[in-house]
């Protein structure tokens, strides 16, 4: 194996801290890094990563995870490398995890430290850390800073399986884009999210229709997903995805800390719940004690006015 790849998407991937991280990971993997960047950042990348190979990638910047994964798969299939890493961001984590699934290699997010022959990553909202022993190709995202492990965090160990000789596309597998009418959660300015309080899949479907009418993204709590009311890629929270819209509206969501972990970067949080003691109200900028389904129906009725 000749190199590994650092995805220098923006300023987060091209600064003194990133240079230190690249050097540290190169020592861990025992090979140099190749820098991938958008054409607009090529000059900056050459200046930042002096002496390293820099490659400008057309259509590199695409916050849509599916499109980003397609770009990575298309360019990586013919290369000889041991890892693909980049600065942690929601869209990059989603895109690289999809690409890793295509190649059948592990994906690890929120990597904090790299000391041969293992790296340490943050898990459980930085309440714990995991040591991962590197022994084969993988993809992942790296947190800014080095050594940023929370004091007192629980520590667990894991490992990546035996080397498989780089990234190779299975002959029977390809990456296909699934297109639907939902607004991308990564791009939505407003997100409507539903939880168990909606009571049924029929009511969740009403929320989906409401989100479509108002041009909002659609999200769900873990319980709504577990009940089979919607796809699992709509799940927001510690075990799902993180969102950062201007407005996040929670319909029938109690507000467990695992869910809050995924919405803490929203500018405004609105909550609708019949339980006045629901934890979600502690984190909300505006709370409405009401039946969430009735509120959804009233919003739908206003569409035709």
N, C-alpha and C positions, 0 to 999 in steps of 0.2 A: 504494500500500500504506500502511495507516494505523498498523500496530503489529506488534510481535512478542510472543511469549508466553514467560513464565518460569514453569516448573512448581515452585512453592514447596511441596514435599511435606511437609517437616518442618523441624526446626531447621537442617538443612544448607542449606535453601533460603531461610531467613529470619534473617540475621544481618548484621553490618556488612560482612563480606567479600562476602556475596551482593549487598548494596546496591552495593558498588563494582563488582562484576562486571556487574551489570545496567546501571549507568551506562556502563561501558566498551563493552559490547556494543551498547547503544542508539546510542552515537556511531559505532560501526562500521557499523551498519545504517541509520543516519540516520532513525530513527523511535523513538517511545517504546515502553516495555514495558507489557504487560498481565499482571497477576499472577493465576495460577490456583492455588487452594489448596483444601484440604478445608474443609468448613463449620466444623469445630472450630478451625481456625487462622485464620479470617477476621479476627477482631479483632487478632490478632498481626500478620497481613499488612498491615492498614491502618496499624498503628503503625510497622512496620518500613519499609514502602515508602510513606511519606507523599507525597501528591501524585500517586501513580500509580493507575491503574484496577485494582481488585481484584475478582476474580470467584470466588465460592465454587462449587465443582463437586461435586455429589452423587456419592457413590461414588468420590471422587478417590483415596483411599488403597486401593490394591489391588496387593499385591506380585506377583500373578499377571500375567506379561507380556501374555498374550492378552487378559485382561479390561481391563487398563490401556490397551492399544492400541485396543480397541473404544471405550473412553470417549473417547480423544483423537480418533479418527476421527469419532465421532458428533457431537462438539461443534465440530470444526474445519471440517467440510465447508462450512458456511455462513458462515464468517468470512473477513475480508480481512486476512491477515497474511503476513509474510515468513519467519518462523522460529519454531521451537518448541524451547526449550532448558530444561534443568534440571540440578541438581547431580548429579554422577556417582554412580550406584549401580547394582548389577547388574540389579535388576528394572526400573529406569527405562530403562537402556540397552537392554534386551531389548524392553521395551514400545514405546519410541519408534522403535527400528529397524524393528519390525513395522509401525507406523503409517506410517513413511516409505516402506516398500515399497509400501503400499497407494496412496499418493499419487504414487509414482514420483519421489520427490525424494531427494537424498543424505542419508545419516546419518553424522555424525562424532562419535566418542566421545572423552573425555579431552581436551577443549579447555583449553589452558593460558593463552593470551594472545589479546588482540583489539586489533589496531591497524589501522585502516582502510588499505587495503581488504581485509585478510586476517586470519586467525586462525592460531594455532599450536597443534597438538595433539600429545600424547604417543603414540608408537607403540613397538612392540617392547619392552614392559615398561619404558618410560621410558629405553631406551638410545638412542632416536632421537626426533626431532621432525619434524613435517611442517607446512609452511606451506600453508594453504588459502586461495585467493583467492575471496572471496564475490561472486557475481554472479547469484544466484538463490535461491529458497526452499530451505531445508534444515532438518534436525532434528539435535540433538546433545546431549551431556552435557558439563558443565563441571567440571573438577577444582577442588578448594578451593585458594585462594591464587592469586596472580598472579605471573607470572614464574618459576614453579617448573620451569624447564627444566634438566635435568641437565647439569652442566658437561662439555664434551667430547662431547656427544651428536651423532651424525650428523644431518645436516639434509637433507631432501628437500622438493620443492615439488609442489603439486597445484593443481587449481582446480575450482570448481563451474561447471557449464555456464551458458549464457545464461539470463536470466530467463524463466520460463514463465508469469508472471502469478499467482502464489500457489498455494494448495493446492486442487486440483480432483480430485474422485473420478472416475475413468474410468467411463463408463456401464456397461461390461461387467464391472466388478470390485467385489467386496465382501469384507469381512473375515469369515471364518467360523472359529468356534472348533473346533479339533480336540480331541476328548476321548479319552483313553485311561485305562488302569488304573494308569499309573505315578505314583508319588509325585512331586510337583513338586520339582525340584532346589533351587529357591529356598526351599522350606519344609521340606525333609527334615532331620531331626536326624542321621540316619545315611545315608551314601551308599556303595553298593557299586559299584566301578568295575572294568571289565575291559579288558585289553590283549591284545597279540598273543600273550602267553604262554598264553592259553587255548587256542590252537591251531585253533579252528574256530568257525563260526557256531553249530553245535549246542551247543557248550560255552558260548558267550556266552548262548544262550537259557536254559541251565541257570542261569546267573548272574541273568538277568532274573527267572526264576521264583523263585529264592532271595530276591532283593530284595523281590519281591511278598509272599512268605511272612513275611518279617521286618519288613515295613512300611518298607523302606529305599528311598531314591531310587536310580535307576540311571544310571550315567555310563560313559563310555568314553574311551580314549585316541585320539589321532588315527589311529594305525595300525589300530585296530579299526574305526573309521569308514571309513577308506580301503579296507579289505578287504571292506566291504559287510556287516559283521555287524550293524549297527544304524543308526538314524537319525543324521544329522549334528548334530541339536540336542542330542544326548547328549554330544557331545565336550566335554571339559574340558581347559583349557590355554590357552596364549598365543593360539592361533588359534581357540579355542573359547570356552567360558564359564568364569567363575570361580564357585566354590562355597565356602561357609563353614559346613559342618555341624559338629556336635559330634564326630562320628566319621566319618572317611573311610577306607574299606578298599579297598586297591588289590590286585586279583587279577591276577597275570601282567603287571604294568606295570613296565617297567624304571626309569622315573623320570627321563626326559630333562628338562633344565631348562625346556623349553617346557611340559611337563605340570605341573611343580612350580609354575610361575607361576600356574596356575589353582586350586591347592589350598593355597596358603601361609596362608590365613586359617582353615583347618580347625583346630579345637581339638586334636584328636588324629588322627594318621595311623597306620594299621596297614597293613602290607605283607606280601603272601604271594608268594614267588617262589622258583624253584628255583636261581637264580643268586645265590650269597652275595655276589658283588661288584656286584650291581645298584645303581645310584645311588640308587634309591628308599629303600634302607635308611639312607642318610645323613640323610634328612629324616624318618624314621619315629620315632614314639614306641614302637612295638612291631613287631618283624619276625619273620616265621616263614619259615624256609627249607624249603619243601615244595611239592608239586605243587598249584597253585591249583585245578585241576579236582577233585582228590580232596578238597580242603578244602570246596569248594562242595557236592560230593555228600554229605559227612558232615554239613554244615549242613542239607541237605535231608532227610536221614534223621532228624535230630533233631526236625524239625517234627512228625513223626507219633508221636513218643514221648510 
